[in-house]
Amino acid sequence: MAEAALSTSQIVVQVCLFVVAAIALFGGALQLVLGQPDTSPSLPGSGLPT
């Protein structure tokens, strides 16, 4: 960073980007560990919305 002091809006943006990146990394790692869930096609008459 060129400036040592960040404005409030810059801090808010950095925190939001960090949270989004952390969620993406955690979700990607979780999917690598667990694998993709087995989804079955919804059949008509099963009571599930299509």
Secondary structure as UniProt FT lines:
FT   HELIX           8..34
FT   TURN            44..45
//
